[in-house]
């Protein structure tokens, strides 16, 4: 079950810097970590993911690999997250087997989410929920999607895109099972403290 605070790594070329930030986020209490580095080549991707995996295992947090089924299977990571143009979800589920986590980006489209669920996805992500510096041209996803998802889907929905300490509660109140955060965590002066603050917002709103 994907729920709570879902951290997504930044495009950090320095593996030591990345590891320090990841460990701080793990200490702060993230529920899931997605390794994503859109600027890295194959060698750096493999090096960084290989270094992050034992950290996630130490803190008992699932490690999701962005886009690469091969890297996920090679390292024995917990799952993979796939964009709409990154492969056929039915085929990817078959390659992964039944025990790996499969997540799918569905942008602002409930129809994609329904198809992803049917193909065996364990969760779907809607976004950008707010203006995002990571993907400034991403389609805007209405928070109403999460209310619809609660009715029409049986798998969790993740809110992503421009989520900050200021607006996180809006996505949670709208019905998101999880909030995915990149810059607001990993660009913070104190990564651990910021992670704890996000967790507290999630707990407060979820309890209400």
N, C-alpha and C positions, 0 to 999 in steps of 0.2 A: 504494500500500500504506500503510494507516494503521498506524503502530506507534510505540512510544516515548511521549514525554510530550505529551499533548494538553491544551492550556490553554484554558479557557473564561472569557471576560471576565465581570467582576462587573457589577452594576447601578450603574454609576458615571455620575452626571449631568454631571460636569465633564470635557469632552473632553480638555483639556490634561493633567489628572491621569491619565485613562485611557491616553492615548498614551504618557506617561512610563512607566507600569507595563507596558504592552504591549512597549515597546522593551526594557525591562529583561529581560522574560521571553524575548524573542527573542535577546537577547545571551546569556542563560543557556543557550539551546539547546533550546527547545521544538521539537517536530516538526510540530505542527499547532496552529492557533489557530481557535477558534470565537468569532465575535462574537455575543454574546447580551446583551440588556438588556431585561428584562421590564417595566421601569418607564418606558421611553422611548416617546415618541410617534413618529410617522412621520418628522418633520423631524429629530429628534435621532438616530434610528436611521440615517437616511441620512447625516447629517453625520459621525457617528462611524465608520461603516463605510467611508465614502469616505476618511476620514483614515487609517484603519488599513491599508487595502489596499496603498498604496505601501510602507509599512514592512514588511509581510509579503513583498512582492515583493523588497525590498532584501535581506532575509535568506533568501530562497528557501524560505519556509514557506507552505504552502497556507492560505488563508483560507476558512473555512466560515461561512456565514451561518445563524443559527438561524431556522428556521420559514419565512422569506420567500424563496420562489422568485423573486418579482418583483425584490426588492432584489439578490439574487445575480446575476440576469441583467442588470439595469440597470447594475450596477457592474463586471460582468465578474469577479466573485469566483470562487474555485475550486470551490465547491460549496455544498451546503445540508444542514442537519440537520433532520429532521422527527420530530415526536412522533406518537404513535398517532392522535391526533384532529386532526392538522393537514393532512390531505389524503390522497388515494389515491396510493400510491407508484408504481403503474404509470403514472398520468397525469403525475406529477411527473417521472419518468424521461423520458417523452416530451418534456415541456417543456424539460428541461435539455439533452437530447441525450446522446450517448454519452460525451462527454469531461469532463463535470463530475462531481465527487464527490457521491455521495448517501449520507447516513448516516441511520439510523433508530433511534429509541429503542424498545427492546423490553422494558424494565422487568425483570420476573422471568419472562418467558415465552419459552421456546425456540420455541414454535409461531409467534409473531410474527416471530422472527428467521428462521425457515425461509421464511416468506411474504415477508419483506423481501428476502431473498436472491433468491428467485424473481422478484421485481418489479424487480430490477436494482440493489439497494442495494450499495454498495461496502464498507460496514461496518455493524455493529450495535453498540448500546450497551446494557449491562445495568446496572441500578442501581435503588435505592440499595444499594451494597455494604456501606456502613457508615452510621451515623446521620449525617444531613446537615442542616446549618442552612439550606441553600438551599431544600431541599424536605423539611421535617420530617415530612410525612405521606406521603412516597413509599413505595411497596411495597418490602419488603426483598428483595434479590436474593441468593440463595445463591451463594457462590463456586464451588460445584459446577457451576453453569451453564457456566463457562468450560471445564471439562473436557469437558462434553457438546458444547459448541460446537466444540471442536477436532476432535471426531469427526464431527459432523453438518454442519458448515458449511465452506465453502471460502473465506469472506471473514473478515476480522479482526473480533475482538470487543473492545470498549472497556469498561473498568470505570469507573463513575462513582458519585459519592455518598459524601461524607464521607472522601475519601482524604487522608491526611496522610503526613508523613515517617515516622511510626510504623507505619502499617498498609499502606503501599503495597506492600511486598514480598509480603504475603499474596495480593493480587490478581494480582501478576505470577507468583508461584509456582503459583497456581491455573490459569494458562493465558491470562490476558488479553494480547492483543497490544499493548494501549495502556492507559494510565491517564489519565483525564480529571480535571483538578484546577481548582478555582475559588478558594475562599477561602484554602486553604493556601499558594497562590502569591501571589495579588493582595492579600491582607491581611497579608502578611509584611513585616517591617521592612525587609528587604533582598530584593527580588523576584529580582534576578539570582542572588544566592547561593543562595536557596532553590530556584530552578529548577535550578541546577547540582547541588544535593544530591539532588533527585528524579531527575535524569538518572543520577547515579552509582548510586543504588539500583536503577534499572532495568537499567543495564549489569551490575551485580554479579549480580543474580538471573537475568538473561537468559543470561549466560555460564555460570551454574551449571546 
